[in-house]
Amino acid sequence: MRMLTAFVVLLAFVTTGCNRKSTDQNGFTANVHVATPFAGNKNGKLYLKKEHLRVDLGPMTDVYDISQKKGWRMFPDSKQYMNIGWKDLSTYLPTMVDGSPCLNADQPSACKMVNRQVVDGRSTTKWQTLNQRGEQVYLWTDDQLGIAVRWQIENVTYEATDIRGADIADTFFVLPSSYTELSQQSSPAPGISR
């Protein structure tokens, strides 16, 4: 379950920018680095366009349609996928209102701005909050783009670097019709727990 949670957080942390300030872009790409004590370090690629997010990370790809509140974890080698429900995702997907995640936080009274910092050369605002499980969460949001560029929950850190505008096709965020759904009893991939 921790592995699934870790990868769900990776996808979700950048999408806090669904209300981002720069809406005239065709999309963004970034490099992603995940550091976890239980899964080691992982590097991947992130793609964000309007209300769609895709993260390619090792043997899996996660795709989210935020407006539809649905997502898939895809395993390209086996051409299989599993659904990622909104309830699982919403814990880690705070909605930004006027640049703040506090209004819609799981525990709004526990959410506060910590300070302003520079992350990978970008001006950010650091937030502190608690999720539904009572875990301490730190979130750094890019002041210009309004998207999260770093997320820390317990001892897991996610960071997006080298953020740049890109023209990304809508088809990049579609579940391929040739993929088959994994049953709930099936193991999605060796070493990945749900």
C-alpha positions in Angstrom: 0.0 0.0 0.0 2.9 2.4 0.8 4.3 1.9 -2.7 1.0 2.7 -4.3 0.6 5.7 -2.1 4.0 7.0 -2.9 3.4 6.9 -6.7 0.0 8.4 -6.3 1.5 11.3 -4.4 4.1 11.7 -7.1 1.4 12.2 -9.7 -0.8 14.3 -7.6 1.7 16.8 -6.2 2.2 18.7 -9.5 -1.5 18.7 -10.3 -2.2 21.2 -7.5 -1.7 23.5 -10.3 -4.9 22.7 -12.1 -5.8 26.3 -11.3 -2.4 27.5 -12.5 -2.0 31.1 -13.5 -0.5 30.3 -17.0 -3.4 28.8 -18.8 -2.4 29.9 -22.3 0.3 27.3 -22.5 -0.1 24.1 -24.5 1.4 22.2 -21.6 4.5 21.7 -19.5 7.1 19.0 -19.1 9.4 18.4 -16.2 11.9 15.9 -14.9 10.7 14.1 -11.7 12.8 12.8 -8.9 11.3 10.7 -6.1 13.3 9.8 -3.0 11.8 7.1 -0.7 13.4 5.0 2.0 11.3 2.0 1.0 11.6 2.1 -2.8 14.9 4.0 -3.3 15.3 6.9 -5.7 13.4 7.0 -9.0 13.6 9.4 -11.9 11.0 10.0 -14.5 9.2 12.5 -16.8 6.1 14.5 -16.1 3.7 16.0 -18.6 0.9 18.4 -17.6 -1.7 19.9 -20.0 -4.8 21.7 -18.8 -6.6 19.1 -16.7 -4.4 16.2 -17.7 -1.3 14.7 -16.1 1.0 11.9 -17.1 4.1 10.6 -15.2 6.4 8.0 -16.7 8.3 6.4 -13.9 10.2 3.2 -14.4 8.0 0.3 -15.4 4.8 2.2 -15.0 3.0 5.2 -16.3 0.2 7.0 -14.4 -2.3 9.2 -16.3 -5.0 11.4 -14.7 -7.9 13.2 -16.1 -8.5 15.7 -13.3 -11.8 17.1 -14.8 -13.2 13.5 -14.9 -11.7 12.6 -11.5 -10.2 9.4 -12.8 -6.9 7.9 -13.5 -5.0 4.8 -14.6 -1.7 3.1 -13.6 -0.5 1.5 -16.8 2.2 -1.1 -17.2 3.4 -0.8 -20.9 5.5 -4.0 -20.9 2.4 -6.1 -20.2 -0.1 -3.8 -21.7 -2.2 -3.8 -18.6 -3.7 -1.1 -16.3 -5.5 -0.6 -13.1 -7.9 2.2 -12.2 -6.9 4.8 -9.6 -10.0 6.1 -7.9 -10.5 9.7 -7.0 -11.0 8.9 -3.3 -7.4 7.5 -3.3 -6.1 10.5 -5.2 -8.0 13.3 -3.5 -6.0 13.0 -0.2 -2.9 14.1 -2.1 -4.6 16.5 -4.6 -5.4 19.8 -2.9 -7.2 22.3 -5.0 -5.4 25.6 -5.2 -7.6 28.7 -4.6 -5.8 32.1 -5.2 -2.4 30.3 -4.9 -3.2 28.6 -1.6 -4.0 24.9 -0.9 -5.5 25.8 2.6 -9.2 26.5 1.7 -9.8 22.9 0.4 -7.2 21.1 2.6 -8.3 18.0 4.5 -7.8 19.9 7.7 -8.0 23.7 6.8 -7.2 24.9 10.3 -3.9 22.9 10.1 -2.8 24.5 6.8 -0.5 27.5 6.8 2.1 29.3 4.7 5.6 28.6 6.1 7.8 30.9 3.9 9.0 31.7 0.5 12.0 29.7 -1.0 13.8 29.2 -4.3 13.5 25.7 -5.6 15.5 24.8 -8.7 15.9 28.5 -9.5 12.1 29.2 -9.2 10.4 31.4 -6.6 8.0 29.2 -4.5 5.8 29.4 -1.5 6.1 26.6 1.1 2.9 25.3 2.8 2.5 23.1 5.8 -0.7 21.0 6.2 -2.1 17.7 7.4 -3.7 15.1 5.3 -6.7 12.8 6.2 -4.3 10.4 8.0 -2.9 13.1 10.1 0.5 13.0 8.3 2.5 16.2 8.0 2.7 17.4 4.4 4.9 20.2 3.0 4.2 21.6 -0.4 6.2 24.1 -2.4 4.1 25.9 -5.1 5.7 27.8 -8.0 4.7 31.5 -7.6 4.6 32.1 -11.4 3.0 28.9 -12.6 0.9 28.1 -9.6 1.9 24.4 -9.7 3.6 22.3 -7.0 7.2 21.7 -7.7 8.1 19.9 -4.5 6.1 17.7 -2.1 7.3 16.1 1.1 5.2 13.7 3.1 6.8 11.9 6.0 10.1 10.7 4.7 9.2 10.7 1.0 10.2 13.7 -1.3 9.0 14.4 -4.8 10.5 17.2 -6.9 9.9 18.5 -10.4 12.8 20.2 -12.1 13.6 21.7 -15.5 10.0 22.8 -16.0 9.4 24.1 -19.5 6.5 24.8 -21.8 5.8 22.1 -24.4 3.2 21.3 -27.1 1.7 18.0 -25.9 -0.9 16.1 -27.9 -4.2 15.3 -26.2 -3.7 11.6 -27.2 -0.8 11.4 -24.8 -3.3 11.3 -21.9 -5.5 8.5 -23.3 -5.7 4.9 -22.0 -4.7 2.7 -25.0 -7.6 0.5 -26.2 -5.2 -2.5 -26.4 -4.6 -2.5 -22.6 -6.5 -5.0 -20.4 -7.5 -4.2 -16.9 -5.8 -6.0 -14.0 -8.2 -7.7 -11.6 -8.2 -6.6 -8.0 -6.6 -9.9 -7.0 -3.8 -9.6 -9.5 -0.5 -8.3 -8.5 0.3 -5.2 -10.8 4.0 -5.8 -11.0 6.8 -7.4 -9.0 7.8 -5.2 -6.1 4.8 -2.9 -6.4 2.2 -3.3 -3.7 -1.2 -1.7 -3.5 
